Structure formats: structure tokens, C-alpha cells
């Protein structure tokens, strides 16, 4: 038995689909079935199910987007920091392996020498950055509280996309936004991400932090061009002249734009497609599903 928390959300559904495709038995309790902020409740469920491992996909990114987390600090903190803290205390004490979905949004840019951030680099888009979003801060806090856990594997997700139209899908967002910000980013093919995370627990790779992104980086304009080339969007994309113009929109907070190295995960034998290859693969399947 595997325990999947947050299994009804956007990221959680990708985990559920992959677990099903592997023929693995799992339980995915709803918020009504389990109060994940309660140590007693979590301990009771773990004691009853005795899961082989636990997957935590509970998180809050804001509605309709990350900007709203600035006005929903309590909700964001609870989902992104309190819940991982509770799970860390219970599961570490009971020696249950577990994986936690974190975020690459705790970084901005690249290392001073221009190379991608590795898991050894301290987050630079959290408390030390004056303009870091509350979302980024809560995800960084969760990594801090889980750092000492001997049974936790932290998976950093970065701008999820896949072949299914969804409001949380990066590709869906691009096709619906009027103007885009031209930046260079690491991104994660969501179905590959879920598969790699589950594989990491199945193989029992060493616990710790792993950047689970498709190798390489891609610019917003490259993604927009690919959408047009695959016939998924026929409009001419408009771009903000600069990040300052983007941030001038009322209520908008600075986004983390960064490049992460996935070499540590690849060294375990778990690999994802190169980012441009993954995007092409995804868009070809999106077009087939659409038709």
C-alpha cells in the first residue's frame, strides 16, 4: 500500500495515473478524510495503512495564479510548510520513506558563473531576496524543516506542463495569456516528473534533494513558437518589453526564473528527456488528443 496525499490536485493526479499504470495499490485520501495538519490524524492513518512509502503532493500555488498567495498567506503557509513539517515529524519517527513535492521557484537566474543551480546551492529567491514571493518563501521553509529527515526525498518541480489541457498547465497558460514575459527557464514535463519521482522511491535512491526537471533550459519565445508550429495556437504572441513592465501590472509579484541542473538525479540512473525533445513530444500528443 502506498499513501498519496494531495492525489486529487493537478500534480497529484499525475502521480495517481502513474501509480495506476504500474499496477501499484495506493490510497489517496481527500482533505475531508485526513487533516494533514494534525500529527495525530496523520499518525493514525499511517498506523492503519502501514504504507510502503508516502507521496506528498499537497500544495497551494494560488488562484488564479501565484499572485493571490500574497493575500492568502495563512492558507499558503499551511499547505506548503505546515503540512510538510507535520509529515516530516511523523514519518521520520516511524521510519517511513516519503517524497515531498517542492519547487524550483526558490531560485532566480543562474549561478554567478552562468551554470545551472545544483542541489548544493542555497536558495537565492527566498528570505534573502527582498522581492521573493510568499509562495517561494513557504516552499523554501518546507525544505528547511525537512532537511534533517532521514527518510525524506525532496523533488523540485519547475513549471509543469504535459499533453493535457488544464488551467495549471504551463502550455495552457501561455495560450490564454495576452502578453508573455520573455525569460529562460528550466521546466518539468509533469508525467515524466511523476514517473521519475515514483521510480526514485521504488529504487530506494538515497534520500535528499533532487531537481526533477527536463535537462536544459528553454525561452518563453521558443515555447510560443512551438505552439504555433504544431498548430495549437494561431495568434501572434506579444511580449512585455521588460520585467519592469510585467511587474507594473497591479497586483503582480516577481516570478522566479531559473535554470536548474538535473545531473544529480541522472547519476542515479533516472533520466528525463531533454527539454526541447520533451516539449515536441508533448505537443505532438496534445495535437492527437485534440483531434
C-alpha positions in Angstrom: 0.0 0.0 0.0 1.2 3.5 -1.0 -0.2 6.6 0.6 -0.7 9.5 -1.8 -1.6 12.9 -0.3 -2.9 15.6 -2.5 -3.9 13.0 -5.1 -6.9 15.0 -6.3 -4.9 18.1 -7.3 -3.1 18.8 -10.6 0.2 17.3 -9.6 -1.3 14.6 -7.5 -3.4 13.3 -10.4 -0.2 12.7 -12.4 1.1 10.6 -9.5 -2.2 8.7 -9.3 -2.1 8.0 -13.1 1.4 6.7 -12.9 0.8 4.5 -9.9 -2.2 3.0 -11.6 -0.2 2.4 -14.8 2.3 0.5 -12.7 -0.4 -1.6 -11.1 0.5 -0.3 -7.6 -2.1 -0.2 -4.9 -2.5 3.2 -3.3 -4.8 5.2 -1.1 -5.5 8.9 -1.9 -7.5 10.4 1.0 -9.3 13.7 0.4 -9.0 16.7 2.7 -12.2 15.5 4.4 -10.7 12.1 5.0 -7.5 13.3 6.5 -6.4 16.6 8.2 -2.8 16.6 7.2 -2.1 19.4 9.6 -2.8 17.1 12.5 0.1 14.9 13.8 -2.4 12.6 15.5 -4.5 12.2 12.4 -1.5 11.5 10.2 -0.1 9.1 12.7 -3.4 7.2 12.9 -3.7 6.8 9.1 -0.1 5.7 8.7 -0.5 3.3 11.6 -3.6 1.8 10.0 -2.4 1.6 6.4 1.2 0.9 7.1 2.3 2.3 3.7 5.5 1.2 1.9 6.1 4.9 1.3 4.2 8.2 1.2 4.0 10.8 -1.5 3.1 14.4 -0.5 1.6 16.4 -3.4 -0.3 18.8 -1.2 0.5 22.4 -2.0 -1.1 25.7 -2.8 0.0 27.9 -5.7 -2.8 30.4 -5.7 -6.0 31.0 -7.7 -5.9 32.0 -10.5 -2.1 32.3 -10.1 0.7 32.8 -7.7 -0.1 36.5 -7.3 -3.0 35.6 -5.0 -0.8 33.8 -2.5 0.3 37.3 -1.3 -3.2 37.8 0.0 -3.7 34.3 1.2 -0.6 33.9 3.3 -2.1 31.7 6.0 -3.5 29.2 3.5 -0.3 29.1 1.5 1.8 28.7 4.7 -0.4 25.8 5.9 -0.3 23.8 2.7 3.3 24.5 1.7 5.1 24.5 5.1 2.9 23.2 8.0 1.8 20.0 6.2 5.4 19.0 5.2 6.6 19.8 8.7 3.9 17.5 10.2 4.6 14.7 7.7 8.3 15.0 8.4 7.9 14.6 12.1 5.5 11.7 11.9 7.1 9.8 9.0 10.7 10.2 10.1 9.8 9.0 13.6 8.1 6.0 12.2 10.9 5.4 9.6 8.5 5.5 6.7 10.2 6.6 3.4 8.4 9.6 1.8 8.7 12.0 -1.1 7.7 15.7 -1.0 6.9 17.8 -4.0 8.9 21.0 -3.7 9.6 23.8 -6.2 12.5 25.3 -8.2 10.9 28.7 -7.5 13.2 29.1 -4.6 15.9 30.2 -7.1 16.2 33.1 -9.6 18.6 33.3 -12.5 21.6 31.1 -12.5 24.9 30.6 -10.6 27.4 33.5 -10.7 29.4 31.6 -13.4 26.2 31.2 -15.5 25.8 27.5 -14.8 22.6 25.9 -13.5 21.8 25.8 -9.8 22.6 22.4 -8.2 21.0 20.9 -5.1 24.0 22.2 -3.1 23.3 25.8 -3.8 21.4 27.8 -1.1 18.1 29.2 -2.4 18.5 32.8 -3.6 14.9 33.6 -4.1 13.5 33.2 -0.5 14.3 35.1 2.6 17.5 36.8 1.4 15.7 38.2 -1.6 13.6 41.4 -0.9 11.2 40.7 -3.7 10.8 37.0 -3.3 7.2 35.8 -3.4 5.4 34.4 -0.3 4.9 31.2 -2.3 8.7 30.8 -2.8 9.4 31.6 0.8 6.9 28.9 2.0 8.4 26.3 -0.3 11.9 27.2 1.0 10.8 26.9 4.6 9.5 23.4 3.9 12.8 22.3 2.6 14.5 23.7 5.7 12.2 21.8 8.1 12.7 18.5 6.1 16.4 18.8 5.7 17.2 16.7 8.7 14.8 13.9 7.9 16.5 10.6 7.2 13.6 9.2 5.2 12.6 12.2 3.0 13.3 12.7 -0.7 12.6 16.2 -1.9 11.6 16.6 -5.5 11.8 20.0 -7.0 9.2 20.6 -9.7 9.6 23.5 -12.1 6.8 25.0 -14.3 4.8 21.8 -15.0 3.5 21.0 -18.5 2.1 18.0 -20.2 -0.2 17.0 -23.1 -3.5 17.6 -21.2 -5.3 20.9 -21.4 -5.5 22.2 -17.8 -5.6 25.6 -16.2 -2.4 24.7 -14.3 -0.6 23.5 -17.4 2.2 25.9 -18.5 1.2 25.4 -22.1 -2.5 26.2 -21.4 -1.5 29.3 -19.6 0.7 30.6 -22.4 -2.1 30.1 -24.9 -4.5 32.1 -22.8 -2.3 35.0 -21.6 -2.5 38.2 -23.7 1.2 39.0 -23.2 4.1 37.0 -22.1 7.4 37.6 -20.3 10.5 36.5 -22.3 12.7 34.5 -19.9 14.9 31.4 -19.9 13.7 28.6 -17.6 14.0 25.0 -16.6 10.6 23.3 -16.9 9.2 19.9 -15.9 7.1 17.6 -18.1 4.6 16.6 -15.5 4.0 13.0 -16.5 7.8 12.4 -16.7 8.2 14.2 -13.3 5.7 11.9 -11.6 7.3 8.8 -13.1 10.8 9.8 -12.1 9.6 10.6 -8.5 7.9 7.2 -8.1 10.9 5.5 -9.6 13.1 7.2 -7.0 11.1 5.7 -4.2 10.7 2.3 -5.9 14.5 2.1 -6.4 15.3 3.4 -2.9 17.8 6.0 -4.1 19.5 8.0 -1.3 17.1 10.4 0.4 17.8 14.1 -0.2 17.0 16.9 -2.6 16.7 16.3 -6.3 15.9 18.8 -9.1 13.4 16.9 -11.3 13.5 18.9 -14.4 14.0 18.2 -18.1 17.7 18.8 -18.9 18.5 22.1 -20.4 16.6 25.4 -20.5 14.1 27.0 -22.8 12.9 30.5 -23.5 9.3 31.6 -23.5 9.5 32.6 -27.2 10.7 29.1 -28.1 7.7 27.6 -26.4 5.4 30.1 -28.1 6.9 29.3 -31.5 6.5 25.6 -30.9 2.8 26.1 -30.1 2.3 27.8 -33.4 4.3 25.3 -35.4 2.2 22.4 -34.0 -1.0 24.3 -34.9 -2.2 24.6 -31.4 -2.4 28.4 -31.4 -2.6 30.7 -34.4 -2.1 34.1 -32.8 1.0 36.2 -32.8 2.3 36.2 -29.2 3.0 39.6 -27.6 5.8 40.1 -25.1 6.4 42.6 -22.3 9.3 44.9 -23.2 10.9 44.1 -19.9 10.4 42.5 -16.5 9.7 46.0 -15.0 6.7 46.4 -17.4 5.5 43.0 -16.4 5.7 43.8 -12.7 4.0 47.2 -13.3 0.7 45.3 -13.7 -1.3 45.9 -10.4 -1.2 43.0 -8.0 1.6 41.2 -9.8 4.6 39.8 -7.9 8.0 38.9 -9.2 8.3 35.4 -10.7 11.3 33.2 -10.1 13.0 32.4 -13.4 15.9 30.0 -13.1 17.9 27.2 -14.6 18.4 24.0 -12.5 20.8 21.1 -13.0 19.2 17.6 -13.1 22.6 15.9 -13.1 22.2 14.6 -9.5 19.0 12.7 -10.4 20.5 11.4 -13.7 23.5 10.0 -11.7 21.1 7.6 -10.0 20.0 6.2 -13.4 16.7 8.1 -13.6 16.5 10.5 -16.5 14.0 12.8 -18.2 14.0 13.8 -21.9 16.0 16.9 -23.0 13.6 19.9 -22.6 13.1 20.7 -26.3 12.6 17.0 -27.1 10.1 16.7 -24.2 8.2 19.8 -25.5 8.0 18.4 -29.0 6.8 15.0 -27.7 4.2 16.7 -25.6 2.8 19.0 -28.3 2.5 16.1 -30.8 0.4 14.2 -28.3 -1.6 17.2 -27.4 -2.5 17.6 -31.1 -3.5 14.0 -31.3 -5.7 14.2 -28.2 -7.2 17.5 -29.5 -8.1 15.9 -32.9 
